[in-house]
Amino acid sequence: MRDRVIDLGEVPAGAPDEAGLPRAPLPYRWILGPLAVILLVALGGAVPPAAPPPPPQVIPLTLRDAIRVDGDRLYLIGPGEPIGSAVRTHTIRAFALPGMTLSGTWTATIAGDISFLTDAGDGILLIASTTQGGAGRAG
């Protein structure tokens, strides 16, 4: 075993010191720090956080109410009293869109069901209804 030699990477006796040694790596830490800060600022501060969505609008209605939309108005039509009779008194509420603010309340006695309604201005509501036979009647 004495005739074996293990090379430990030592420089031979007559060679210059720099020829046998590998070159030292470039110091990259001085550029990685500022680069990380620039990337963090660019990515993290590029866009302000989005505003939360507006809360949902709650409409005061029951399962028997009918909903009609005409332009910028939403109409809630009550089921009518007395239930089951041919001529019923309906309560109609109008809401301005998109804010859902109450803009008017009407009570109308109508034969049949309300098929169409629109605001004629000055608090006047035009209502089209259908009777059991299918003929229309304005109320």
C-alpha positions as CSV (number, residue, x, y, z in Angstrom):
1,M,0.0,0.0,0.0
2,R,2.9,2.3,0.2
3,D,3.2,2.6,-3.5
4,R,-0.1,4.3,-4.0
5,V,-0.4,8.1,-4.0
6,I,-3.5,10.1,-3.1
7,D,-3.8,13.4,-4.9
8,L,-5.0,16.1,-2.5
9,G,-4.9,18.9,-5.1
10,E,-1.7,20.3,-3.8
11,V,0.3,22.6,-6.1
12,P,3.6,21.1,-7.3
13,A,6.7,22.6,-5.9
14,G,7.8,24.6,-9.0
15,A,4.4,25.8,-10.3
16,P,3.1,29.3,-9.8
17,D,0.5,29.6,-7.1
18,E,-2.4,30.9,-9.3
19,A,-2.0,28.3,-12.1
20,G,-3.2,25.3,-10.1
21,L,-5.9,26.9,-8.0
22,P,-9.4,27.5,-9.4
23,R,-10.5,31.1,-9.6
24,A,-12.6,32.5,-6.8
25,P,-16.3,33.0,-7.6
26,L,-17.5,36.5,-8.2
27,P,-19.2,38.1,-5.2
28,Y,-22.9,38.0,-6.4
29,R,-24.4,38.9,-3.0
30,W,-23.9,42.6,-3.5
31,I,-26.3,42.5,-6.6
32,L,-28.8,40.0,-5.2
33,G,-29.8,42.2,-2.3
34,P,-30.8,45.3,-4.3
35,L,-32.3,43.1,-7.1
36,A,-34.6,41.4,-4.5
37,V,-35.7,44.7,-3.1
38,I,-36.5,46.1,-6.6
39,L,-38.5,43.0,-7.5
40,L,-40.4,43.1,-4.2
41,V,-41.3,46.7,-4.7
42,A,-42.3,46.2,-8.3
43,L,-44.4,43.2,-7.7
44,G,-45.9,44.0,-4.3
45,G,-46.6,47.6,-4.8
46,A,-47.7,47.7,-8.4
47,V,-51.5,47.6,-7.9
48,P,-53.5,48.8,-4.9
49,P,-55.8,46.2,-3.3
50,A,-59.2,46.0,-5.0
51,A,-62.2,47.5,-3.3
52,P,-64.6,45.0,-1.8
53,P,-67.7,44.4,-3.9
54,P,-70.9,46.3,-2.8
55,P,-73.2,44.4,-0.5
56,P,-76.2,42.6,-2.0
57,Q,-79.5,44.4,-2.2
58,V,-82.3,42.9,-0.2
59,I,-85.7,43.2,-1.8
60,P,-88.7,43.1,0.6
61,L,-91.0,40.5,-1.1
62,T,-92.8,37.3,-0.5
63,L,-93.1,34.2,-2.6
64,R,-96.5,35.3,-4.0
65,D,-95.2,38.7,-5.2
66,A,-94.6,39.3,-9.0
67,I,-91.6,41.2,-10.2
68,R,-91.6,43.4,-13.3
69,V,-88.7,45.6,-14.7
70,D,-89.4,48.6,-16.9
71,G,-86.4,50.7,-17.8
72,D,-84.8,51.9,-14.6
73,R,-87.7,50.8,-12.3
74,L,-88.3,47.5,-10.6
75,Y,-92.0,46.9,-9.7
76,L,-93.1,44.5,-7.0
77,I,-96.7,43.5,-7.4
78,G,-98.5,42.0,-4.4
79,P,-100.7,38.9,-4.8
80,G,-104.0,40.9,-4.5
81,E,-106.8,40.6,-1.9
82,P,-109.1,38.8,-1.6
83,I,-107.3,35.7,-2.9
84,G,-109.4,33.7,-5.4
85,S,-111.8,36.4,-6.5
86,A,-112.0,37.8,-10.0
87,V,-111.4,41.5,-8.9
88,R,-108.5,42.0,-6.6
89,T,-106.8,44.9,-4.9
90,H,-103.0,44.8,-5.6
91,T,-100.3,46.8,-3.8
92,I,-97.6,47.9,-6.3
93,R,-94.2,49.2,-5.1
94,A,-91.7,50.8,-7.4
95,F,-87.9,50.9,-6.8
96,A,-85.4,53.0,-8.7
97,L,-82.5,51.0,-10.1
98,P,-79.6,50.5,-9.4
99,G,-79.9,51.9,-5.9
100,M,-83.1,50.1,-5.0
101,T,-84.6,53.2,-3.3
102,L,-88.4,53.1,-3.0
103,S,-89.9,55.6,-5.5
104,G,-93.6,55.0,-5.1
105,T,-96.4,52.8,-3.8
106,W,-99.8,52.3,-5.4
107,T,-102.9,50.4,-4.7
108,A,-105.0,49.2,-7.7
109,T,-108.2,47.3,-8.0
110,I,-107.9,45.1,-11.1
111,A,-109.8,42.3,-12.7
112,G,-107.4,39.4,-13.6
113,D,-103.7,39.3,-13.4
114,I,-101.3,42.2,-14.1
115,S,-99.4,41.4,-17.3
116,F,-97.6,44.8,-18.0
117,L,-97.1,48.1,-16.2
118,T,-95.1,51.3,-16.8
119,D,-94.7,54.7,-15.2
120,A,-96.5,57.4,-17.1
121,G,-95.0,60.2,-15.0
122,D,-96.5,62.4,-12.3
123,G,-97.4,59.4,-10.2
124,I,-99.5,57.8,-12.8
125,L,-99.1,54.1,-13.5
126,L,-100.4,52.4,-16.7
127,I,-101.4,48.8,-16.0
128,A,-102.4,46.1,-18.5
129,S,-104.2,43.1,-17.1
130,T,-105.5,39.8,-18.4
131,T,-108.8,38.3,-17.3
132,Q,-109.6,34.6,-17.2
133,G,-110.9,34.6,-20.8
134,G,-107.6,36.1,-22.0
135,A,-109.0,39.6,-23.0
136,G,-107.0,42.6,-21.8
137,R,-108.3,45.4,-19.8
138,A,-106.5,48.6,-18.7
139,G,-107.0,49.6,-15.1
